[in-house]
Amino acid sequence: MFDVRRLFAARRRPEPTMAYERGVAAFDDGRFEEALEAFGAALVDATTAGDVRDVAAALNKRGVVLVALGRRDDAVEAFCAALLSDERCAPALVNIGNLLLEDGHVLDAVDYYDSALRIDDGNAAAHGNLGVALRRLGRGVESVRALKRAARLSMRRRS
């Protein structure tokens, strides 16, 4: 279905100049092949600059796009490459956890979310997905705690 809000949001925002931002904008607009190309360019830029965190961020975002394109094996490779570049890349840990959770490997997913939270306790996605995983394990009290923490963190970001 056509999303008018997305159209107007795209028209309001200025055209990004940096490859990473172009990738984010393309992904947000559902232009996944374009996003994949932009994150590839961002990876080249980050590698040239020697910034391991930017390399990891570009690889992680490529993985997200690959998931959207249905290329899960390639996405896992991208997430693992992000972690090889920067072992403290919490978003890549969360994304691997998400894939494990989708595949029914709930305990493994919990381990990845916990690892991400040891790195970045303010990661709302990690708390939220941990809450979902804990609920599937029947650990209701812990699940609610994690989901509430995710909601609080999400609200702080918006304000």
ROSE-187588 format. One record per residue (C-alpha): x, y, z; residue in three letters. Coordinates in steps of 0.02 Angstrom, whole numbers, plus 32768, in hexadecimal, padded with zeros to 4 digits. Layout:
# ROSE-187588
XYZALA ...
This chain:
# ROSE-187588
800080008000MET 803F80AD7FD5PHE 80778110806EASP 805881C98057VAL 80B381F380F9ARG 815281A280B8ARG 814582058017LEU 813582AC8071PHE 81BC828080EFALA 823282598060ALA 820982FF800DARG 8225836280ADARG 82CF831E80D9ARG 8368835D807DPRO 83C482E3800DGLU 845082968076PRO 850182AC8037THR 855C8226809AMET 854D81718061ALA 85138131810BTYR 848781B18116GLU 8455818C8062ARG 844780D58093GLY 83D980FE8129VAL 8368816D80C0ALA 835A80EB8036ALA 8333806280B4PHE 82B080CD810AASP 825E80E98061ASP 8260802F8038GLY 82E3803F7FB0ARG 83487FAA7FEDPHE 83BB7F8F7F58GLU 83EB80477F5DGLU 8407803B8018ALA 84767FA38001LEU 84E080027F84GLU 84EC809B7FF5ALA 85208035808CPHE 85A37FE1801DGLY 85E7808E7FF4ALA 85E180BC80AEALA 8645801F80D3LEU 86CA80548055VAL 86CF810380A1ASP 86DF80C08153ALA 876380418122THR 87C880C880CATHR 87BB81378164ALA 87ED80A581D4GLY 875A80BE824AASP 872A8011828DVAL 8689805082DBARG 864E809A8237ASP 86827FFB81DDVAL 861B7F958259ALA 8586800C8249ALA 85888001818AALA 85967F43818FLEU 85097F38820DASN 84977FA681A3LYS 84C27F3E8109ARG 84897EA7816DGLY 83E47EFB8197VAL 83C67F2080DFVAL 83F47E6D80B1LEU 83727E2D812CVAL 82F17E9F80DBALA 83227E558032LEU 830B7DA58076GLY 83C47D7D806EARG 83D77D3E8120ARG 84797CDD8108ASP 84CD7D7680BDASP 84867DDE814BALA 84D27D6A81CEVAL 857A7D7B8176GLU 856A7E39817BALA 853D7E398234PHE 85D07DC6825BCYS 86447E3381F5ALA 86077ECA8258ALA 86347E6F82F9LEU 86DE7E3F82B3LEU 86FC7EF5828DSER 86BD7F308338ASP 86927EAC83B8GLU 86307F308417ARG 85B37F4D838ACYS 85157F3683F2ALA 849D7F4F835FPRO 84EB7EBA8304ALA 84D67E4F83A0LEU 84207E8383AAVAL 84047E5B82F2ASN 84517DAE8303ILE 83E37D94839BGLY 834C7DC78334ASN 83737D4682AELEU 838B7CC08333LEU 82E77CF08385LEU 828C7CE782DEGLU 82D57C3982C4ASP 82997BFE836FGLY 83437BFD83C5HIS 83017C638456VAL 838A7C3C84D6LEU 84127C67845AASP 83B77D09842FALA 83B27D3684E8VAL 846E7D1D84F1ASP 84887D968460TYR 84137E1984ABTYR 846B7E098552ASP 85137E2184FCSER 84D37EBC84A4ALA 84927F028549LEU 853A7EE4859FARG 85837F56851AILE 84F57FD58511ASP 84737FCE859BASP 8417805C8547GLY 83EE7FF684ACASN 83307FFB84A5ALA 83267F78841BALA 838C7EFD8482ALA 831C7F16851AHIS 827D7F0784B3GLY 82B37E6B8456ASN 82F57E1F84F7LEU 82487E3C8540GLY 81F87DDF84AFVAL 82727D4E84C0ALA 825A7D42857CLEU 819D7D3F8563ARG 81B17CAB84ECARG 82137C538574LEU 81867C7085F1GLY 81EB7CEC8658ARG 81617D6C8665GLY 81A37DDC86F0VAL 824C7DEF869CGLU 81F77E0985F4SER 818D7E988636VAL 82257EE78687ARG 82867EE285E3ALA 81F47F24857ELEU 81D77FB485F8LYS 828F7FE185EFARG 82857FE08530ALA 81ED80528534ALA 824380CD85ABARG 82DE80D3853ELEU 827680EC84A1SER 8217817C84F2MET 82BA81D18527ARG 82FA81CC8475ARG 825E82218434ARG 826682B084B1SER 
